[in-house]
Amino acid sequence: MRIRTRSEPRTVVITGATAGVGRACVRAFATGGDRLVLVARGSAGLHAAAAEALAAGSPVRTVLADVSDPEACEGAAAHAEAEFGPIDVWVNDAFVSVFAPFTEITPEEFSRVTEVTYLGYVNATRAALRRMLPRDHGTIVQVGSAIAYLGIPLQTAYSGAKHAIQGWHEALRCELLATGSGVRVTMVQLPAVNTPQFDWVLNRLRGRARPVPPVHQPELAARAVRYAADHPGRREYWVGASTAATLLANAVAPGPLDRYLARNDVDAQQDDQPRRDQDPDNLWTPADDDADHGAHGRFDAEARERSAQPWASQHHGLLAAGGAALLGAAAVGALARGR
């Protein structure tokens, strides 16, 4: 089968497309004219996301589906190809979470987070690979988190799911490399992002849930996801200096980092404002079925729109070469000075 060139519109499937990073990804891919298939549980959010894609000039279809259901993922993939032809890019972003101490999360709630946040990625990827592998073409982008490497207090279920995605993604990538497949999988590790999830996550903390500073805007994450889809050869990309610092610190000093998180991140994940009983909870049912919440949460005043770190992640070879050149120049200078 003929491989499309990048200049041609692609068929792109995005899960968790109604809010937060997923919603920002809709806008990022729509600006390139790609054909979009948006997958989520909330009908109002899907309708609004589709309207934005259409306004940007992209053909779009929507699928109401819960990614924890393998058959629903298979149906979404079949619908995408029936409407727009072969899937070129699949972005996995759907998730749910619980903010609470581990001992206050029920077995059913913990299973639900795992089934959506981890197995949802597995189910969706399986549906995509069933179509991509015979054609030897396609890219799957897993939207990850710094939490994939470093679990944090009060998010045990989410931390476990993101760690699971990381290990499974690496194993799957090795399998594809071993067979010489033309299908690519890559992962984008995100920092704290200003999304609506903090107003609809199941929360048993004393205060309203919030991201740990520094907070970044979802458009920064979406640009990185689109870049990864365009350049899928890397195992993963890091977004935000805080992500890079966290992952590097965890590699060299995990014990002190655990103690730092124990001292600081319990309070850092909640506002001084008390938790509100009227806040929605999207663990079992969508919070955007009747109202659209968009891409941004309530932290616009502090959220960063840009970061130099994604460029560094995308151009690490250039930076390594530059660093080597500087070291070489320093060595030559030292020799010239007789040192």
N, C-alpha and C positions, 0 to 999 in steps of 0.2 A: 504493500500500500504506500502511496506517495506521502512523504512527510511534509507537513505544512511548514512554510517559512514563518519567521516571527512577525513579518509584516502583515500576514493574513490574520483575520479575526480567529480567536480560539474559542472553544467551548470550555467554560470554566464553571465548576460546581463549588459552591461555598456553603459549608454547614455552619450553624450558629450565626446566620446572616442578618439577623434582625436588629442586633444591638452591639455596642462596644466595638471591639476589634473586628468582628465579623462584618458589622455594618460599615465600618471604615474601609474594609477590604472591598465591599461592593462598589463603593465610590472609586477606589483606586483602580480596579479592573475595568469599571465602566468607562473611565476616561480614555481607555485604549481601544474602545469599540468592541471588546470581546462579547461573545454571547454568554449570558449568565443564567445559571440555574441556582436559585436560592433555596436553601433547605433550613427549616426551623419549625418550632412548634406553635409560635404565636401568629395568629392570622393578621392582626392589625400591624404588627411589626413587619411581616412579610409584604403586606400591601404597600406600606410606606417605603420600604427598601426597594421594591420593584419600581415604584414611581420615580425614585431618584435615579435608578439605572436608566430608565426610559428617557428621563429628562437629559441625561448625559449622552444619549445616543446609542445605548446598547440594547439589543433585543434581550428580553428577559422572560423567564418562566419561574414559577414558584412551586414548591412542594412542601406541604404540611407533613412533617415526619419527625419521629423521635428516634435519634440515632442509636439508642440502646436496643432497638429492634432490628436484627439483621435483615429481615424481610423488607422493612421500611427503607433501609439503605439500598437494597437491591432494587426496590421499586423506584427510588429517586434516580439511580443510575440509568435504569431502563428508560425512564421518562426523559432524562436529559438527552440521551442518544436518539430517542424517537423524535424529539423536537428539533435538535440542533446538530445531530451527527456525532461522530466520535469525540469522546471526552479527551481534552488535551491537558487540562489542569484540574486537580481536585484539592481544595483547601479544607482541612479539618480544623474547626474552631469551636464547635459546640461543647459546652460544659455546664455543670452545676457544682455547687459547693456548699459546705456547712462551716460556719464560724462558731466554734465551741470547743471546750476541752474534750479530749478523746473520750473520757468517761461519761460525757453527757451526749454523745452521739449514739443513737440506737443502731443495732445491727442492720435494720432495714434502711436507715438513712445512709449508713456507710456503704452498703451494697449499691444503693441508688447512685451515689456519687461515682463509684467505680464503674458501674454499668454505662453511665453516660459519658463521663470524662475520659475514661480509658477505653472500655470496650466499644464505645461509640466510634472512636478513631479506628479501632480494629475492624469493626463491622463495615464502616464506610470505605476503608482502604481495601478490604477484600472485594467489595462490589466494584471499586474502580479497577483493581488489578485484573479481575475477571475479564474486563474489556481491554485494558491496556496491554497486557502481556501477549495475547495473540497477535497484536499489531506491532509489538516491540516499540511502542511509543507512548509517552505520557509522563506527567510529573505530578507527584503528590507532595503537598507541603503540610507538615504538621506544625500547628501553632503551639509552641511550648512556653516555658517559663524558666526563670532562674531557679524556681522551686523544683524543677526537674532534677537539679543537682543538690539542692540544699533545702530540706524540709524545714518548715517554720512552725512554731507553736500556734495552736488554735486552728490550724488547717491540716490536720492529720489525714483526713480522707482525700483532700485535693492534692496534698503533697505525695501521698502514696500513688495516686493515679498518674501524676505527672512523672514521677520516677519510673513507673511501669511503662509509660509511653516512651520514655527515653531508651530504656533497655530493649524494648520491642523494636523501636525504630532502628537502632543500631544493628540488631540481629537481622532484620529484614533487609536493610541496605547491604549487608555482607552477602546475603543470599542472592540478591540481584547482581551484585558484582561478580559472584562466583559463576553465575550462568552467562555472564556477558550481556545481560539484558540492556536494552535501550531505554527501559523505564527508569526514572529517577525518583528518589525520595530524599527530602531534605527537611530540616527542622529549624524553626526560628524561635530562639529563646528570648522572652520578653521581660522587661522590668515591670514595676508597678504601673498600671495604666488607669487613666480616668474614665471608667466605664460605669454604666448604670447598675452593674452587678452588686455593688455595695449597698444599694437600696432595696434589692429584692432577694439577696442571699438569705438562706435560713440562718438566723443569728440568735445565739443564746448568750452573747456577751452583755456586759452591763451597759455599754455604750453602743452607738451606731457604728457599724463596720466601716472601715476606710482602708485605702491602700497605704503601705509603708512608704514614706517619702524616701527619695524624690519620686514624684509622680509624673508620668508622661502622657501626652495626648494620643488617642488611638490612631490618628493619622500617621504618626511616626512609625507605629507598629505595622500599619497597613502598607506603607511604602516598602518596608523591609520584606514583608510577605510577598509583595509583587516582585521585588528584586529577586528573591529566592526562587520564585516560579520561573523567572526569566534566566536564572543562572543556578540550576539545580545540582551542579556537580559537587558542591560542598556538602559535608555531612550536616553542618548546622551553621547558623548565623547568630550572633549576639547583638541585641539591641539595648543601648543605654550603657553609660559608664558604670552604673550601679550593678548591672548584670555582669559585666566583665570583672569588676572588683569582687563581687560575691563569689563567682565561680573560681577565680584565681585564689582568693583567700581560703575557700573551702578545700582547694587542692593542697595548700601548703600548711594551713593551720586550722584544721577542722575542729579540734577541741576548744581552743579559745573562741572560735566563731560561734560554736554552740552556746557557750556561756554568755557571749555578747547578746545573742538572740534571746536567751532566757531572761536576761536583765531588761531588755529594751522592747522586744517585739510584741509582748502581751499588750502593753499600753499603746504602742505605735499603730496597732490595728483597730483602734476604736477611738471615736471622738469623745470629748467631754460631755456631749449631749447624750442623754439616756436613750436606750433603744426604744423605738416606737412600736407599740403593738399593732398599729394599723399598717405598717409596712408590708408589702406583698412578699410572698415566699414562692420561688419558682422551682423548688426541688421536684415537686410532683406534677405541677401544672404550670403552663407558661404565664409569666407576668405581663407579657405584651400581647395577650389575646384580644383585649378590648381597647388598649391604648398603646400608641407608639412611644418608645422611650429614646430612640435615636442612638447615636454613637457615644455621646459624652455623658459622664456622670456629673456629680455636683462639685467637682474639684477643679473647675476651669481656672480659678484665680491662682492656683499654685502649679498647675500642670505645665510641663515643658513641651514646646512644639517641635524642638529640634535637638539633635545630639550629634556630635562628631563621631561617636563611637560606631554607629552602623557603617559609616564610610570605612573606618579602620577594619571592621570585620569583613567587609566586602573586598578590601584591597590589602589583605594581610601579606600577600606575596610581595607587593610593591613596598610595603613598610619594612618587611624583612630584608629586602634587597637594599633599601635605603640605610637601614641600620648597619648592615654588613659593610656598606660603602663607607659609612662614617667611622666604623671601627677600623677598617682598613686604612683610611686616611690618617687616623690617630696613630696607628702603628707605624706607618711610614714616617710621620712627623717625629715620633719618638726615636726611630732609628736614625733619622737625619740629625737629631740633636745628640746622638750618641747615648741614648737611654735604653 
